[in-house]
Amino acid sequence: MQPIDLLIEARWALPMDDVAVLEHAAVAIDGGRIVGVGAANALTGRFAPRERLVRSSHVLLPGLVNAHTHAAMSLFRHVPIRGPLMQWLNETIWPLERRCVNTQFVRSGTRLAMAEMLSAGITCFADMYFFPEEVARLARELHLRVVVGAPVVDARTPWAADADEHLDRAARLWDEYRGDPLILPCFAPHSPYAVRRETFVRLRRLIDQLDAPLMMHLHETQTEVRDSLAAHGARPLAWLGDEGLLRPGFSAVHMNWLTEDDIDLAARTGISVVHCPQSNQRLGSGICPVGALADAGVNVALGTDGAANVGALDLLAEARAACLLASLSTHDPQALAAIDALRMATLGGAQAIGLAREIGSLTAGKAADLIAVDLSAPACLPVGEPADALVFAAGRDAVTDVWVNGRAMVRERRLLAFDAPELAGIARDAPARFAPGAAA
């Protein structure tokens, strides 16, 4: 028999490839890669593991991919939301960022967010925030997979003085981390309303040269669309298309206000859409037409966004919200099935961030990023379809084990690479230090 590092046996597996569900399944891991997926009795006869784990009431699935975060903003989620998006940003969040955000803020907030995400089964996240180099260093230190988006705006921010400095620092980040096995750098212009056309022209030249991925908030509110029509005579997506920015590797975040022409353009250009249902609901921003996008062949992923979600970095909750919103907005309870929402949270996210060949499904040859979720709680029983139990009954507390590149990060609900008192101190001190009106 073939010696391997680890064999995990479980009641079910959801590979997220062409196989919907495996019963009495196992996943074989060696050297940080998946080397076998299938029936447990077949794999136990084929492999000789140095370690064997049995999770008899669990489902195995790929690690969840959080395709849009502002991780450090976990330190702001106690801040009340007053008004719609632009009012809240202008009156609350942006003033707070100017006063509070520095390298230590980003390291502390991101450390707290990483611990929370791992505990919730999120093994990879795409981040868009200031001081992305700190996020990358922390991810390397803690062995977490991350896409680090370098922000680009035409204004002074805590990270850079102007568009020139943003672009220069973003290019340096790209040079430092491209090719890293766990860290993928990308360019992250905030939104069409925060970046001038001249800067987009320069950005396009840069990403053309580097073949770099791009992520951006887009079509988030009706106001954004109206302002684009007034300023450019075109809707935001069409305007960016005219500038040559739409292509595979472009992640359009939110995409709540879309016409049939917008959806057709998204499909033709091969971009991905990142749906952030809970953030959109809390801010009243709108509803992404997930079904229409999927019908057109557009890849859709899920993200938790930043401080405007419901207070938790919980992708299973986002999957549930996505299903319920799809049913409500279309008056069709089958508009988004649980298995499709889970695919958005795994393989869809991996495709959106350019890592579908590496993660997102339990497939031999891919990196061993996977999780085990316990479905033995009364709320989950009796289990019919494991996907339905995961999305509509189980919560993030049901995640018991997490592996990244084959390394155990959570074992029996215990975080292995974090100091619990340090995390508690970060969370305890945040409200006093980073609330509106607190002393600078």
C-alpha positions as CSV (number, residue, x, y, z in Angstrom):
1,M,0.0,0.0,0.0
2,Q,1.1,3.6,-0.7
3,P,2.3,5.4,2.4
4,I,0.7,8.8,3.0
5,D,0.6,11.5,5.7
6,L,-3.2,11.5,6.5
7,L,-6.4,9.7,5.7
8,I,-9.7,11.3,6.9
9,E,-12.8,9.2,6.9
10,A,-16.3,10.8,7.2
11,R,-19.9,10.0,6.9
12,W,-20.2,12.2,3.8
13,A,-18.0,14.2,1.5
14,L,-19.1,17.0,-0.9
15,P,-16.3,17.2,-3.4
16,M,-17.8,20.2,-5.3
17,D,-16.7,18.8,-8.6
18,D,-19.0,16.6,-10.8
19,V,-19.9,14.4,-7.8
20,A,-22.7,15.8,-5.7
21,V,-22.2,13.7,-2.5
22,L,-20.1,10.7,-1.4
23,E,-21.3,8.5,1.4
24,H,-18.9,6.8,3.8
25,A,-16.1,8.7,2.2
26,A,-12.5,9.4,2.7
27,V,-9.8,11.9,1.6
28,A,-6.2,10.9,1.3
29,I,-3.5,13.6,1.8
30,D,0.3,13.5,1.3
31,G,2.8,16.3,1.1
32,G,0.0,18.9,1.5
33,R,-1.9,17.6,-1.6
34,I,-5.0,15.5,-2.0
35,V,-3.9,12.2,-3.5
36,G,-7.3,10.4,-3.3
37,V,-11.0,11.0,-2.8
38,G,-13.6,8.2,-2.7
39,A,-15.3,5.5,-0.8
40,A,-13.6,4.9,2.6
41,N,-13.3,1.1,2.1
42,A,-11.5,1.6,-1.2
43,L,-9.0,4.2,0.1
44,T,-8.3,2.2,3.3
45,G,-7.2,-0.7,1.1
46,R,-5.0,1.5,-1.1
47,F,-3.2,3.8,1.4
48,A,-1.1,3.3,4.5
49,P,-1.6,6.6,6.5
50,R,0.8,7.8,9.2
51,E,-2.3,9.4,10.7
52,R,-5.9,8.3,10.4
53,L,-8.9,10.4,11.5
54,V,-12.5,9.2,11.7
55,R,-15.3,11.7,11.7
56,S,-18.3,9.4,11.7
57,S,-21.0,12.2,11.9
58,H,-19.3,14.7,9.7
59,V,-19.2,16.0,6.1
60,L,-15.9,16.8,4.4
61,L,-15.9,19.6,1.9
62,P,-13.3,22.0,0.4
63,G,-12.2,24.9,2.6
64,L,-14.5,27.8,2.2
65,V,-13.3,30.7,0.1
66,N,-14.3,34.2,1.3
67,A,-14.0,36.1,-1.9
68,H,-14.3,39.6,-0.5
69,T,-13.2,40.9,2.9
70,H,-11.8,44.0,4.7
71,A,-10.4,41.8,7.4
72,A,-8.9,44.5,9.7
73,M,-12.3,46.2,9.8
74,S,-13.3,43.5,12.3
75,L,-12.2,46.1,14.8
76,F,-15.0,48.5,13.5
77,R,-17.9,46.1,13.6
78,H,-19.1,47.5,16.9
79,V,-19.6,50.9,15.2
80,P,-23.3,51.6,14.5
81,I,-24.5,51.9,10.9
82,R,-26.3,55.2,10.4
83,G,-27.7,55.9,6.9
84,P,-27.1,54.2,3.6
85,L,-23.7,53.3,2.3
86,M,-22.3,56.6,1.2
87,Q,-23.5,58.5,4.2
88,W,-22.1,55.8,6.5
89,L,-18.7,55.9,4.7
90,N,-18.5,59.7,4.6
91,E,-19.7,60.4,8.1
92,T,-18.4,57.4,10.1
93,I,-16.0,54.9,8.4
94,W,-13.7,57.1,6.5
95,P,-13.1,59.6,9.4
96,L,-12.4,56.6,11.7
97,E,-9.9,55.2,9.2
98,R,-8.1,58.5,8.9
99,R,-7.8,58.6,12.7
100,C,-7.2,55.0,13.6
101,V,-5.7,52.9,10.8
102,N,-2.0,52.1,10.9
103,T,0.1,49.0,10.6
104,Q,-0.7,47.9,14.1
105,F,-4.4,48.3,13.6
106,V,-4.2,46.2,10.4
107,R,-2.2,43.5,12.1
108,S,-4.4,43.3,15.1
109,G,-7.7,43.4,13.2
110,T,-6.5,40.9,10.6
111,R,-5.2,38.5,13.2
112,L,-8.6,38.5,15.0
113,A,-10.4,38.1,11.6
114,M,-8.1,35.2,10.6
115,A,-8.8,33.3,13.8
116,E,-12.5,33.8,13.3
117,M,-12.5,32.8,9.7
118,L,-10.5,29.6,10.3
119,S,-12.8,28.6,13.1
120,A,-15.7,29.1,10.6
121,G,-14.1,26.9,8.0
122,I,-12.7,29.7,5.8
123,T,-9.3,28.6,4.5
124,C,-8.7,31.3,2.0
125,F,-9.9,35.0,1.8
126,A,-9.5,37.8,-0.6
127,D,-8.7,41.0,1.3
128,M,-9.0,44.7,0.2
129,Y,-7.6,47.1,2.8
130,F,-4.8,49.4,3.7
131,F,-1.3,48.0,4.5
132,P,-1.8,44.8,2.5
133,E,1.9,43.9,3.1
134,E,1.0,43.4,6.8
135,V,-1.8,41.1,5.8
136,A,0.6,39.1,3.6
137,R,3.2,38.9,6.4
138,L,0.7,37.7,8.9
139,A,-0.8,35.1,6.5
140,R,2.7,33.7,5.8
141,E,3.4,33.6,9.5
142,L,0.1,31.8,10.4
143,H,0.0,29.6,7.2
144,L,-3.3,30.9,5.8
145,R,-4.1,31.3,2.2
146,V,-4.9,34.9,1.1
147,V,-5.4,37.1,-1.9
148,V,-4.0,40.5,-0.8
149,G,-5.6,43.4,-2.7
150,A,-3.5,46.6,-2.9
151,P,-5.9,49.5,-2.7
152,V,-5.9,52.1,-5.4
153,V,-7.7,55.4,-5.0
154,D,-7.2,59.1,-6.1
155,A,-7.0,60.4,-2.5
156,R,-4.8,60.4,0.5
157,T,-5.4,57.3,2.6
158,P,-3.6,55.8,5.7
159,W,-1.4,53.8,3.2
160,A,-0.5,56.3,0.5
161,A,-0.6,60.0,-0.3
162,D,-2.1,59.9,-3.8
163,A,-2.7,57.7,-6.9
164,D,1.0,57.6,-7.8
165,E,2.0,56.2,-4.5
166,H,-0.9,53.7,-4.4
167,L,0.1,52.3,-7.8
168,D,3.8,52.3,-6.9
169,R,3.2,50.4,-3.6
170,A,0.8,48.0,-5.3
171,A,3.4,47.2,-7.9
172,R,6.0,46.5,-5.2
173,L,3.6,44.2,-3.4
174,W,3.1,42.3,-6.6
175,D,6.9,41.9,-7.2
176,E,7.4,40.7,-3.6
177,Y,4.7,38.0,-3.5
178,R,4.0,36.8,-7.0
179,G,4.7,33.1,-7.0
180,D,4.2,32.6,-3.3
181,P,2.5,29.3,-2.6
182,L,-0.1,30.9,-0.1
183,I,-0.2,34.6,-1.0
184,L,-1.6,36.0,-4.3
185,P,-1.2,39.7,-4.7
186,C,-3.7,41.7,-6.8
187,F,-4.8,45.2,-7.6
188,A,-7.8,46.6,-5.8
189,P,-9.2,49.9,-7.0
190,H,-11.9,50.8,-4.5
191,S,-14.7,51.7,-7.0
192,P,-15.4,53.7,-10.2
193,Y,-16.3,56.7,-8.1
194,A,-13.0,56.7,-6.1
195,V,-10.6,56.4,-9.1
196,R,-10.2,58.9,-12.0
197,R,-10.2,57.8,-15.6
198,E,-6.5,58.8,-15.9
199,T,-5.6,56.4,-13.0
200,F,-7.7,53.6,-14.6
201,V,-5.7,54.1,-17.8
202,R,-2.4,53.7,-15.9
203,L,-3.8,50.7,-14.0
204,R,-4.8,49.0,-17.2
205,R,-1.3,49.3,-18.6
206,L,0.1,47.8,-15.4
207,I,-2.2,44.8,-15.2
208,D,-1.8,44.2,-18.9
209,Q,2.0,44.1,-18.3
210,L,1.8,41.9,-15.2
211,D,-1.2,39.8,-16.2
212,A,-2.5,40.6,-12.7
213,P,-5.9,40.0,-11.2
214,L,-8.2,42.9,-10.2
215,M,-11.1,43.3,-7.7
216,M,-13.4,46.3,-7.2
217,H,-16.7,47.3,-5.6
218,L,-19.1,47.7,-8.5
219,H,-22.8,48.4,-9.1
220,E,-23.3,48.4,-5.3
221,T,-25.9,51.1,-5.1
222,Q,-28.4,52.9,-7.4
223,T,-26.6,56.2,-6.6
224,E,-23.3,54.8,-8.0
225,V,-25.0,53.8,-11.3
226,R,-26.8,57.2,-11.6
227,D,-23.6,59.1,-10.9
228,S,-21.7,57.1,-13.6
229,L,-24.4,57.8,-16.1
230,A,-24.1,61.5,-15.3
231,A,-20.3,61.6,-15.4
232,H,-19.5,59.2,-18.2
233,G,-22.7,58.6,-20.1
234,A,-22.5,54.9,-19.3
235,R,-23.2,52.5,-16.5
236,P,-20.1,51.6,-14.4
237,L,-19.6,48.1,-15.9
238,A,-19.9,49.4,-19.5
239,W,-17.6,52.3,-18.7
240,L,-14.9,49.9,-17.3
241,G,-15.4,47.7,-20.4
242,D,-14.7,50.6,-22.6
243,E,-11.5,51.2,-20.7
244,G,-10.5,47.6,-21.4
245,L,-10.5,46.5,-17.7
246,L,-13.0,43.6,-17.9
247,R,-11.5,40.2,-18.4
248,P,-11.1,36.8,-16.6
249,G,-9.4,37.6,-13.3
250,F,-11.6,40.6,-12.6
251,S,-13.8,40.2,-9.5
252,A,-16.8,42.6,-9.4
253,V,-18.0,42.9,-5.8
254,H,-21.7,43.4,-5.0
255,M,-23.2,43.9,-8.5
256,N,-26.7,44.6,-7.1
257,W,-28.1,46.9,-9.8
258,L,-27.8,45.1,-13.1
259,T,-29.7,45.3,-16.4
260,E,-29.8,42.4,-19.0
261,D,-27.1,44.3,-20.9
262,D,-24.9,44.4,-17.8
263,I,-25.3,40.7,-17.3
264,D,-24.5,39.9,-20.9
265,L,-21.4,42.1,-20.7
266,A,-20.3,40.2,-17.6
267,A,-20.8,36.9,-19.3
268,R,-19.0,38.0,-22.5
269,T,-15.9,39.3,-20.7
270,G,-15.5,36.4,-18.3
271,I,-15.5,38.4,-15.1
272,S,-16.6,36.9,-11.8
273,V,-19.2,38.4,-9.4
274,V,-18.8,38.3,-5.6
275,H,-22.1,38.4,-3.8
276,C,-22.2,39.8,-0.3
277,P,-25.8,39.2,0.8
278,Q,-25.7,40.1,4.4
279,S,-23.7,43.3,4.0
280,N,-26.1,44.4,1.2
281,Q,-29.1,43.7,3.4
282,R,-27.8,45.5,6.4
283,L,-27.0,48.6,4.4
284,G,-30.1,48.3,2.2
285,S,-27.9,48.5,-0.9
286,G,-29.7,46.0,-3.1
287,I,-29.8,42.4,-4.2
288,C,-27.4,40.7,-6.6
289,P,-29.4,38.8,-9.3
290,V,-27.5,35.6,-8.7
291,G,-29.9,33.4,-10.7
292,A,-29.8,35.5,-13.8
293,L,-26.0,35.7,-13.6
294,A,-25.6,32.0,-13.3
295,D,-28.0,31.4,-16.1
296,A,-25.9,33.6,-18.3
297,G,-22.8,31.6,-17.4
298,V,-21.2,34.1,-15.0
299,N,-19.2,32.7,-12.1
300,V,-20.5,33.8,-8.8
301,A,-18.7,33.7,-5.5
302,L,-19.6,34.7,-1.9
303,G,-18.0,37.3,0.4
304,T,-18.6,38.6,3.9
305,D,-17.4,42.2,3.2
306,G,-16.2,44.3,6.1
307,A,-17.8,46.0,9.1
308,A,-21.2,46.2,7.4
309,N,-22.1,42.5,7.6
310,V,-24.1,41.2,10.6
311,G,-21.0,41.0,12.8
312,A,-19.6,37.7,11.8
313,L,-17.1,36.4,9.2
314,D,-19.4,33.4,8.5
315,L,-19.6,32.1,4.9
316,L,-22.1,29.4,5.8
317,A,-24.4,32.2,7.0
318,E,-23.7,34.1,3.7
319,A,-24.7,30.9,1.8
320,R,-28.0,30.7,3.7
321,A,-28.7,34.4,3.2
322,A,-28.0,34.0,-0.5
323,C,-30.5,31.2,-0.8
324,L,-33.2,33.0,1.1
325,L,-32.7,36.3,-0.8
326,A,-32.8,34.4,-4.1
327,S,-36.1,32.8,-3.1
328,L,-37.6,36.1,-1.9
329,S,-36.5,38.2,-4.9
330,T,-37.7,35.7,-7.5
331,H,-40.7,34.2,-5.6
332,D,-39.1,30.8,-6.4
333,P,-38.0,28.6,-3.4
334,Q,-35.8,26.7,-5.9
335,A,-34.0,29.8,-7.2
336,L,-30.7,28.9,-5.5
337,A,-30.2,25.4,-4.1
338,A,-28.1,24.8,-1.1
339,I,-25.5,22.8,-3.1
340,D,-25.2,25.7,-5.5
341,A,-24.7,28.2,-2.7
342,L,-21.9,25.9,-1.3
343,R,-20.3,25.7,-4.7
344,M,-20.3,29.6,-4.7
345,A,-18.6,29.4,-1.3
346,T,-15.9,27.0,-2.5
347,L,-15.2,26.4,-6.2
348,G,-16.9,29.7,-7.3
349,G,-14.7,31.6,-4.9
350,A,-11.6,29.8,-6.0
351,Q,-12.4,30.7,-9.6
352,A,-13.1,34.3,-8.8
353,I,-9.7,34.8,-7.3
354,G,-7.8,32.8,-9.9
355,L,-7.1,29.7,-7.8
356,A,-9.5,27.1,-9.2
357,R,-6.7,24.9,-10.3
358,E,-5.3,24.9,-6.8
359,I,-8.3,24.9,-4.4
360,G,-12.1,24.9,-4.3
361,S,-12.8,21.2,-4.7
362,L,-11.8,17.8,-3.2
363,T,-9.9,16.7,-6.3
364,A,-6.7,14.6,-6.5
365,G,-3.8,16.9,-7.2
366,K,-5.2,20.0,-5.6
367,A,-3.9,21.5,-2.4
368,A,-5.3,19.9,0.8
369,D,-7.5,22.8,1.9
370,L,-10.5,21.1,3.5
371,I,-12.8,21.2,6.5
372,A,-14.9,18.7,8.5
373,V,-18.4,19.8,9.7
374,D,-20.3,17.9,12.4
375,L,-23.9,17.2,11.5
376,S,-24.9,15.4,14.7
377,A,-26.5,18.4,16.4
378,P,-30.3,18.0,16.9
379,A,-31.0,20.9,14.5
380,C,-29.4,18.9,11.7
381,L,-31.2,15.7,12.3
382,P,-32.3,13.7,10.5
383,V,-29.9,14.5,7.7
384,G,-31.5,14.2,4.2
385,E,-29.2,16.1,1.9
386,P,-25.9,17.1,3.6
387,A,-25.8,20.3,1.6
388,D,-29.2,21.4,3.0
389,A,-28.1,20.5,6.5
390,L,-25.0,22.6,6.1
391,V,-26.7,25.7,4.7
392,F,-30.0,25.7,6.6
393,A,-29.3,24.0,9.9
394,A,-25.6,23.8,10.8
395,G,-23.7,26.9,11.9
396,R,-20.1,27.8,11.9
397,D,-19.8,26.3,15.4
398,A,-20.3,22.9,13.7
399,V,-16.9,23.2,12.0
400,T,-14.6,20.9,13.9
401,D,-11.4,20.5,11.8
402,V,-9.7,22.7,9.3
403,W,-6.6,22.0,7.1
404,V,-4.6,24.4,4.9
405,N,-2.2,22.8,2.5
406,G,-2.5,19.6,4.6
407,R,-1.6,21.3,7.8
408,A,-4.1,21.1,10.7
409,M,-5.2,24.6,11.6
410,V,-8.2,23.7,13.7
411,R,-8.5,20.3,15.5
412,E,-11.7,19.4,17.3
413,R,-12.7,23.1,17.4
414,R,-9.4,24.2,18.9
415,L,-7.3,26.8,17.0
416,L,-3.8,25.6,16.8
417,A,-1.8,28.7,15.7
418,F,-3.3,31.5,17.8
419,D,-2.9,32.7,21.3
420,A,-6.4,32.9,22.9
421,P,-5.6,35.6,25.5
422,E,-4.1,37.8,22.8
423,L,-7.2,37.5,20.7
424,A,-9.4,38.2,23.7
425,G,-7.4,41.3,24.4
426,I,-7.7,42.6,20.9
427,A,-11.5,42.2,20.9
428,R,-11.8,43.6,24.4
429,D,-9.9,46.8,23.7
430,A,-11.3,47.6,20.3
431,P,-14.5,49.4,21.3
432,A,-12.8,51.9,23.6
433,R,-9.9,52.6,21.1
434,F,-11.7,52.7,17.8
435,A,-15.2,54.0,18.5
436,P,-16.4,57.3,17.0
437,G,-15.4,60.1,19.3
438,A,-12.7,58.2,21.1
439,A,-9.5,60.1,21.9
440,A,-7.0,60.0,19.1
